[in-house]
Amino acid sequence: MIAEVVLVLALQAMPELGRHVEAGLKAKRAGDLETAISEFKRVVELAPGLAAAHVNLGAVYLEKKDYGNAIPWLRRALEINPDLPGAHGMLGAALLAQGYAPEAIPHLEQARADDVLGVALLESGRVREAVDKLEAALLQRPDDPDLLYYLGQAHGRLSKQVFDRLAGQSPAPARARQLLGEAQAAAGNRDAAEQHFRAALALRADLRGIHLALGELYLGAGDYEGAEREFREEARLAPGSAAAAHELGAVLLKRGRARDAVAELRRASELRPGMPETLLELGKATAATGDLASAEKLLRQVLERERASEVAESAHFQLAEIYRKLGRAADADRERKLFQELRKSRQ
Protein backbone atom coordinates (compact mmCIF):
# COMPACT_ATOMS: atom_id res chain seq x y z
CA MET A 1 0.00 0.00 0.00
CA ILE A 2 2.82 2.43 0.91
CA ALA A 3 4.60 1.63 -2.37
CA GLU A 4 1.42 2.34 -4.32
CA VAL A 5 0.96 5.69 -2.56
CA VAL A 6 4.58 6.60 -3.24
CA LEU A 7 4.16 5.64 -6.89
CA VAL A 8 0.99 7.73 -7.22
CA LEU A 9 2.70 10.75 -5.64
CA ALA A 10 5.74 10.29 -7.88
CA LEU A 11 3.58 10.11 -10.98
CA GLN A 12 1.73 13.27 -9.97
CA ALA A 13 5.01 15.11 -9.37
CA MET A 14 6.71 13.91 -12.55
CA PRO A 15 4.43 13.66 -15.62
CA GLU A 16 7.30 12.19 -17.69
CA LEU A 17 7.60 9.36 -15.19
CA GLY A 18 3.89 8.65 -15.56
CA ARG A 19 4.17 8.45 -19.35
CA HIS A 20 6.94 5.84 -19.13
CA VAL A 21 5.08 3.81 -16.50
CA GLU A 22 1.92 3.82 -18.61
CA ALA A 23 3.88 2.87 -21.76
CA GLY A 24 5.68 0.07 -19.91
CA LEU A 25 2.46 -1.39 -18.52
CA LYS A 26 0.78 -1.17 -21.91
CA ALA A 27 3.70 -2.95 -23.60
CA LYS A 28 3.74 -5.65 -20.88
CA ARG A 29 0.03 -6.31 -21.34
CA ALA A 30 0.59 -6.58 -25.10
CA GLY A 31 3.40 -9.08 -24.62
CA ASP A 32 6.02 -6.66 -25.94
CA LEU A 33 8.49 -7.36 -23.16
CA GLU A 34 11.49 -5.65 -24.75
CA THR A 35 9.62 -2.36 -24.97
CA ALA A 36 8.34 -2.82 -21.43
CA ILE A 37 11.92 -3.33 -20.21
CA SER A 38 13.07 -0.19 -22.03
CA GLU A 39 10.25 1.89 -20.53
CA PHE A 40 10.71 0.58 -17.00
CA LYS A 41 14.46 1.16 -17.17
CA ARG A 42 13.67 4.80 -17.93
CA VAL A 43 11.34 4.84 -14.91
CA VAL A 44 14.19 3.57 -12.70
CA GLU A 45 16.50 6.26 -14.08
CA LEU A 46 13.96 8.96 -13.28
CA ALA A 47 13.07 7.56 -9.83
CA PRO A 48 15.97 5.38 -8.57
CA GLY A 49 14.65 5.40 -5.01
CA LEU A 50 11.20 4.13 -5.99
CA ALA A 51 10.87 0.45 -4.99
CA ALA A 52 7.85 -0.12 -7.27
CA ALA A 53 9.91 0.94 -10.30
CA HIS A 54 12.48 -1.79 -9.61
CA VAL A 55 9.73 -4.36 -9.00
CA ASN A 56 8.09 -3.59 -12.34
CA LEU A 57 11.38 -4.05 -14.17
CA GLY A 58 12.19 -7.26 -12.28
CA ALA A 59 8.69 -8.61 -12.97
CA VAL A 60 9.10 -8.14 -16.73
CA TYR A 61 12.45 -9.94 -16.70
CA LEU A 62 10.79 -12.73 -14.67
CA GLU A 63 8.00 -13.02 -17.22
CA LYS A 64 10.63 -13.16 -19.94
CA LYS A 65 12.31 -15.99 -17.96
CA ASP A 66 15.47 -13.92 -17.84
CA TYR A 67 15.99 -14.78 -14.19
CA GLY A 68 19.57 -13.56 -14.01
CA ASN A 69 18.50 -10.01 -14.86
CA ALA A 70 15.35 -10.18 -12.73
CA ILE A 71 17.24 -10.93 -9.51
CA PRO A 72 19.22 -7.67 -9.05
CA TRP A 73 16.19 -5.45 -9.72
CA LEU A 74 14.04 -7.40 -7.27
CA ARG A 75 16.83 -7.36 -4.69
CA ARG A 76 17.11 -3.58 -5.03
CA ALA A 77 13.36 -3.19 -4.63
CA LEU A 78 13.47 -5.09 -1.33
CA GLU A 79 16.48 -3.09 -0.14
CA ILE A 80 14.39 0.04 -0.60
CA ASN A 81 11.23 -1.49 0.87
CA PRO A 82 11.60 -4.93 2.58
CA ASP A 83 7.82 -5.27 2.90
CA LEU A 84 6.97 -4.67 -0.74
CA PRO A 85 4.01 -6.95 -1.67
CA GLY A 86 4.83 -9.66 -4.20
CA ALA A 87 8.53 -8.89 -4.43
CA HIS A 88 9.60 -11.68 -2.08
CA GLY A 89 7.69 -14.29 -4.07
CA MET A 90 9.14 -13.08 -7.37
CA LEU A 91 12.69 -12.94 -6.04
CA GLY A 92 12.34 -16.40 -4.48
CA ALA A 93 11.07 -17.84 -7.77
CA ALA A 94 13.90 -16.21 -9.74
CA LEU A 95 16.55 -17.45 -7.31
CA LEU A 96 15.15 -20.98 -7.41
CA ALA A 97 15.07 -20.93 -11.21
CA GLN A 98 18.80 -20.11 -11.15
CA GLY A 99 19.54 -22.96 -8.72
CA TYR A 100 19.93 -20.85 -5.58
CA ALA A 101 17.42 -22.90 -3.62
CA PRO A 102 18.66 -22.22 -0.04
CA GLU A 103 18.74 -18.48 -0.73
CA ALA A 104 15.24 -18.60 -2.21
CA ILE A 105 13.68 -20.23 0.87
CA PRO A 106 13.34 -17.18 3.19
CA HIS A 107 11.77 -15.13 0.39
CA LEU A 108 9.30 -17.89 -0.47
CA GLU A 109 8.48 -18.31 3.23
CA GLN A 110 7.77 -14.59 3.41
CA ALA A 111 5.49 -14.93 0.36
CA ARG A 112 3.82 -18.07 1.80
CA ALA A 113 4.20 -19.78 -1.58
CA ASP A 114 3.91 -23.42 -0.46
CA ASP A 115 4.24 -24.89 -3.95
CA VAL A 116 7.52 -23.20 -4.94
CA LEU A 117 8.76 -23.32 -1.35
CA GLY A 118 8.31 -27.10 -1.36
CA VAL A 119 10.53 -27.36 -4.44
CA ALA A 120 13.19 -25.10 -2.86
CA LEU A 121 13.18 -27.16 0.33
CA LEU A 122 13.50 -30.36 -1.68
CA GLU A 123 16.44 -29.01 -3.68
CA SER A 124 18.05 -27.84 -0.42
CA GLY A 125 17.91 -31.35 1.07
CA ARG A 126 15.17 -30.52 3.58
CA VAL A 127 13.03 -33.39 2.37
CA ARG A 128 10.67 -33.83 5.31
CA GLU A 129 9.68 -30.15 5.22
CA ALA A 130 9.35 -30.32 1.42
CA VAL A 131 6.82 -33.15 1.67
CA ASP A 132 4.67 -31.14 4.08
CA LYS A 133 4.66 -28.03 1.89
CA LEU A 134 4.01 -29.93 -1.34
CA GLU A 135 1.19 -31.90 0.28
CA ALA A 136 -0.40 -28.64 1.42
CA ALA A 137 -0.11 -27.17 -2.08
CA LEU A 138 -1.54 -30.32 -3.62
CA LEU A 139 -4.70 -29.93 -1.57
CA GLN A 140 -5.33 -26.71 -3.48
CA ARG A 141 -4.32 -28.08 -6.92
CA PRO A 142 -4.76 -31.88 -6.76
CA ASP A 143 -4.09 -32.53 -10.47
CA ASP A 144 -1.14 -30.18 -10.97
CA PRO A 145 1.48 -32.25 -12.86
CA ASP A 146 4.45 -30.27 -11.49
CA LEU A 147 3.28 -30.68 -7.91
CA LEU A 148 2.67 -34.41 -8.45
CA TYR A 149 6.13 -34.79 -9.94
CA TYR A 150 7.94 -32.97 -7.14
CA LEU A 151 5.88 -34.67 -4.44
CA GLY A 152 6.79 -38.04 -5.96
CA GLN A 153 10.44 -36.98 -5.94
CA ALA A 154 10.18 -35.88 -2.32
CA HIS A 155 8.54 -39.10 -1.17
CA GLY A 156 11.15 -41.10 -3.08
CA ARG A 157 14.03 -39.27 -1.41
CA LEU A 158 12.39 -39.53 2.01
CA SER A 159 11.90 -43.24 1.46
CA LYS A 160 15.57 -43.61 0.50
CA GLN A 161 16.65 -41.78 3.64
CA VAL A 162 14.57 -44.14 5.78
CA PHE A 163 15.81 -47.15 3.81
CA ASP A 164 19.45 -46.13 4.25
CA ARG A 165 18.97 -45.53 7.95
CA LEU A 166 17.33 -48.92 8.45
CA ALA A 167 19.75 -50.81 6.23
CA GLY A 168 22.71 -49.17 7.96
CA GLN A 169 21.90 -50.68 11.35
CA SER A 170 24.23 -53.44 12.52
CA PRO A 171 23.48 -56.23 12.98
CA ALA A 172 20.74 -55.96 10.37
CA PRO A 173 17.31 -56.17 12.05
CA ALA A 174 14.44 -58.21 10.62
CA ARG A 175 12.82 -55.10 9.14
CA ALA A 176 16.01 -54.26 7.26
CA ARG A 177 16.03 -57.74 5.77
CA GLN A 178 12.37 -57.37 4.85
CA LEU A 179 13.02 -54.05 3.16
CA LEU A 180 15.99 -55.47 1.25
CA GLY A 181 13.82 -58.38 0.15
CA GLU A 182 11.15 -56.03 -1.14
CA ALA A 183 13.78 -54.05 -3.07
CA GLN A 184 15.18 -57.21 -4.65
CA ALA A 185 11.69 -58.43 -5.51
CA ALA A 186 10.89 -55.11 -7.20
CA ALA A 187 14.10 -55.47 -9.22
CA GLY A 188 13.10 -58.99 -10.32
CA ASN A 189 15.81 -60.78 -8.31
CA ARG A 190 13.67 -63.58 -6.89
CA ASP A 191 16.45 -65.70 -5.36
CA ALA A 192 18.03 -62.75 -3.55
CA ALA A 193 14.61 -61.54 -2.42
CA GLU A 194 13.72 -64.93 -0.96
CA GLN A 195 17.03 -65.09 0.90
CA HIS A 196 16.35 -61.76 2.57
CA PHE A 197 12.75 -62.68 3.38
CA ARG A 198 13.82 -66.00 4.93
CA ALA A 199 16.49 -64.22 6.95
CA ALA A 200 13.87 -61.79 8.25
CA LEU A 201 11.60 -64.64 9.29
CA ALA A 202 14.49 -66.35 11.04
CA LEU A 203 14.84 -63.23 13.19
CA ARG A 204 11.12 -62.58 13.67
CA ALA A 205 8.75 -65.33 12.64
CA ASP A 206 5.65 -63.26 13.38
CA LEU A 207 6.32 -60.46 10.88
CA ARG A 208 3.27 -59.76 8.74
CA GLY A 209 3.65 -59.20 5.00
CA ILE A 210 6.65 -61.44 4.42
CA HIS A 211 4.71 -64.62 3.64
CA LEU A 212 2.52 -62.55 1.33
CA ALA A 213 5.63 -61.33 -0.50
CA LEU A 214 7.04 -64.86 -0.67
CA GLY A 215 3.75 -66.08 -2.10
CA GLU A 216 3.98 -63.43 -4.82
CA LEU A 217 7.48 -64.65 -5.67
CA TYR A 218 6.29 -68.24 -6.02
CA LEU A 219 3.26 -67.12 -7.99
CA GLY A 220 5.49 -65.27 -10.43
CA ALA A 221 7.56 -68.41 -10.88
CA GLY A 222 4.48 -70.53 -11.57
CA ASP A 223 4.83 -72.46 -8.29
CA TYR A 224 1.19 -72.41 -7.22
CA GLU A 225 1.67 -74.97 -4.48
CA GLY A 226 4.40 -72.87 -2.87
CA ALA A 227 2.32 -69.72 -3.30
CA GLU A 228 -0.68 -71.34 -1.62
CA ARG A 229 1.48 -72.42 1.32
CA GLU A 230 2.81 -68.90 1.86
CA PHE A 231 -0.58 -67.22 1.45
CA ARG A 232 -2.11 -69.62 3.95
CA GLU A 233 0.61 -68.79 6.46
CA GLU A 234 0.00 -65.07 5.95
CA ALA A 235 -3.74 -65.63 6.46
CA ARG A 236 -2.97 -67.52 9.67
CA LEU A 237 -0.78 -64.71 11.00
CA ALA A 238 -3.22 -61.99 9.89
CA PRO A 239 -6.75 -63.40 9.65
CA GLY A 240 -8.07 -59.87 9.11
CA SER A 241 -5.93 -59.29 6.03
CA ALA A 242 -8.10 -58.90 2.94
CA ALA A 243 -4.98 -59.05 0.77
CA ALA A 244 -3.99 -62.46 2.14
CA ALA A 245 -7.51 -63.84 1.68
CA HIS A 246 -7.66 -62.45 -1.87
CA GLU A 247 -4.30 -63.92 -2.89
CA LEU A 248 -5.12 -67.27 -1.33
CA GLY A 249 -8.48 -67.39 -3.13
CA ALA A 250 -6.88 -66.39 -6.44
CA VAL A 251 -4.21 -69.10 -6.26
CA LEU A 252 -6.76 -71.72 -5.24
CA LEU A 253 -8.71 -70.83 -8.38
CA LYS A 254 -5.55 -71.26 -10.45
CA ARG A 255 -5.12 -74.69 -8.90
CA GLY A 256 -8.65 -75.67 -9.99
CA ARG A 257 -10.21 -75.61 -6.53
CA ALA A 258 -13.05 -73.25 -7.33
CA ARG A 259 -15.24 -73.88 -4.28
CA ASP A 260 -12.36 -73.34 -1.87
CA ALA A 261 -11.47 -70.22 -3.84
CA VAL A 262 -15.01 -68.85 -3.52
CA ALA A 263 -14.87 -69.20 0.27
CA GLU A 264 -11.60 -67.28 0.55
CA LEU A 265 -12.61 -64.61 -1.94
CA ARG A 266 -15.91 -64.06 -0.17
CA ARG A 267 -13.97 -63.61 3.06
CA ALA A 268 -11.70 -61.09 1.32
CA SER A 269 -14.73 -59.21 0.02
CA GLU A 270 -16.26 -59.09 3.50
CA LEU A 271 -12.99 -57.78 4.96
CA ARG A 272 -12.68 -55.08 2.31
CA PRO A 273 -16.00 -54.62 0.48
CA GLY A 274 -16.22 -53.35 -3.07
CA MET A 275 -12.66 -54.07 -4.24
CA PRO A 276 -12.89 -54.59 -8.03
CA GLU A 277 -9.97 -57.06 -8.14
CA THR A 278 -11.60 -59.26 -5.50
CA LEU A 279 -15.01 -59.06 -7.16
CA LEU A 280 -13.42 -60.08 -10.47
CA GLU A 281 -11.71 -63.16 -8.99
CA LEU A 282 -14.86 -64.04 -7.07
CA GLY A 283 -16.89 -63.78 -10.26
CA LYS A 284 -14.46 -66.08 -12.08
CA ALA A 285 -14.47 -68.58 -9.21
CA THR A 286 -18.28 -68.50 -8.93
CA ALA A 287 -18.59 -69.11 -12.67
CA ALA A 288 -16.19 -72.05 -12.34
CA THR A 289 -18.57 -73.63 -9.79
CA GLY A 290 -21.40 -73.39 -12.33
CA ASP A 291 -23.31 -70.53 -10.67
CA LEU A 292 -23.37 -68.35 -13.77
CA ALA A 293 -26.17 -66.04 -12.61
CA SER A 294 -24.28 -65.04 -9.45
CA ALA A 295 -21.06 -64.70 -11.43
CA GLU A 296 -22.77 -62.31 -13.86
CA LYS A 297 -23.92 -60.08 -10.97
CA LEU A 298 -20.42 -59.97 -9.50
CA LEU A 299 -18.86 -59.04 -12.82
CA ARG A 300 -21.46 -56.32 -13.34
CA GLN A 301 -20.43 -54.90 -9.97
CA VAL A 302 -16.86 -54.79 -11.25
CA LEU A 303 -17.93 -52.76 -14.27
CA GLU A 304 -19.88 -50.34 -12.08
CA ARG A 305 -16.56 -49.47 -10.41
CA GLU A 306 -14.11 -49.89 -13.29
CA ARG A 307 -14.60 -48.59 -16.84
CA ALA A 308 -11.30 -48.53 -18.65
CA SER A 309 -8.82 -50.62 -16.65
CA GLU A 310 -7.31 -54.06 -17.07
CA VAL A 311 -9.81 -55.30 -14.48
CA ALA A 312 -12.70 -53.99 -16.60
CA GLU A 313 -11.19 -55.60 -19.69
CA SER A 314 -11.08 -58.98 -17.94
CA ALA A 315 -14.64 -58.53 -16.64
CA HIS A 316 -15.96 -58.03 -20.20
CA PHE A 317 -14.10 -61.15 -21.34
CA GLN A 318 -15.53 -63.23 -18.48
CA LEU A 319 -19.06 -61.95 -19.18
CA ALA A 320 -18.70 -62.90 -22.85
CA GLU A 321 -17.81 -66.46 -21.80
CA ILE A 322 -20.74 -66.63 -19.38
CA TYR A 323 -23.24 -65.40 -21.99
CA ARG A 324 -21.82 -67.88 -24.52
CA LYS A 325 -22.46 -70.73 -22.07
CA LEU A 326 -25.96 -69.41 -21.41
CA GLY A 327 -26.72 -69.30 -25.13
CA ARG A 328 -27.12 -65.51 -25.14
CA ALA A 329 -25.22 -64.93 -28.38
CA ALA A 330 -26.04 -61.21 -28.78
CA ASP A 331 -24.92 -60.43 -25.22
CA ALA A 332 -21.77 -62.50 -25.71
CA ASP A 333 -20.94 -60.62 -28.92
CA ARG A 334 -21.49 -57.26 -27.22
CA GLU A 335 -19.18 -58.11 -24.34
CA ARG A 336 -16.55 -59.55 -26.66
CA LYS A 337 -16.63 -56.36 -28.71
CA LEU A 338 -16.29 -54.22 -25.57
CA PHE A 339 -13.39 -56.39 -24.46
CA GLN A 340 -11.62 -55.99 -27.82
CA GLU A 341 -12.21 -52.21 -27.93
CA LEU A 342 -10.92 -51.77 -24.41
CA ARG A 343 -7.85 -53.92 -25.07
CA LYS A 344 -7.08 -51.93 -28.22
CA SER A 345 -7.45 -48.60 -26.40
CA ARG A 346 -5.05 -49.74 -23.66
CA GLN A 347 -2.29 -50.93 -26.00
C-alpha positions, 0 to 999 in steps of 0.5 A: 500500500505504501509503495502504491501511494509513493508511486501515485505521488511520484507520478503526480510530481513527474508527468514524464515518469507517468508516461513511461510507467503507462507505456511500460504497462501497456507494452507488458500487457501486449506481450512486448516485453522488450519495450516494457523493459526499455520503458521501466528502465527509464522509470528507474532512471527517473526515480531510482529510489522508488521500490515499485519501479524496480519491481516492475522491471524485475517482474518483466524480466521474470515473465521473460524468464530472464531470471539472471536479470530479474534478480538484481532489480528485485533485490534492489526493490526489497532493499528500498522497501523490505515489505513490498508486496509480491517482491519476495515471491518473485525474487524467491522464484527467480533465485530458485530458477537459477539454482539458488534454492537455499537463498530462495527459501526465506523469500518464499516463506515470506510470500507463503508460496507453499508450492515453490517453497516445497521445491526449494526445500526439496532441492536444499535437502530438507526433504521432510519439510518439502513433503509437508509443503508440497502436500499442502499445495496439492490440496489446493491443486490436486491434479497439478502435474508439477506438484505431483512430480515434485511430491513423488520426488520428495517421497522417493528421497524420504523413502531412501533416507529411511531405507538407508537408515534402516539398512545401515543398522548393525546387525541388520534387524528383521525389518532391514532384511524385509526391506531389502527383500522387497527391493530385490523383488521389485528389481526382479531378483527372486532368489536374492529376495527370498534369501532376505525374506527368509532371513527376516523370518528367522529373526522374527517369525511373526512379521506380517507381510513377508509370507505374502511377499514370498507367495507373490514370488512363487506365484510369479515363478508358476509355483502355485503350491508354494504360493498357496502355502505362503498365502495360507501362512499369511492368512494364519498370521493376519486373519483380518488381512483382505490381501492375504484372503484375496491372494489365497483365493486367487491361487486356489482358483488357479489350482482348480479348486473353485469352491475353496477359492469362492470361500476365501474370496468371499472372506476377502470381500467381507474384509474389504468390500467393493474391491474390483480385483476381488469381485473379479476373482470371485466372479471367475471362481463363482462361474467355475462352480457353475453358478453363472447367474451369481457370477454375472452379478459380480462381474457387473459390480466390477464394471460399475466401479471400473470402466477402462482398466485391465480389471474392466477388460477382464470382466468383459471377457468373463461376461462374454464367456458366461453369456456364450455358455448361457446361449445368449449370443447377442450379449456375448458378442457385445461383451466380446466387442467391448473387451476388444475395444478396451484392449485396443485402447489400452495398448 
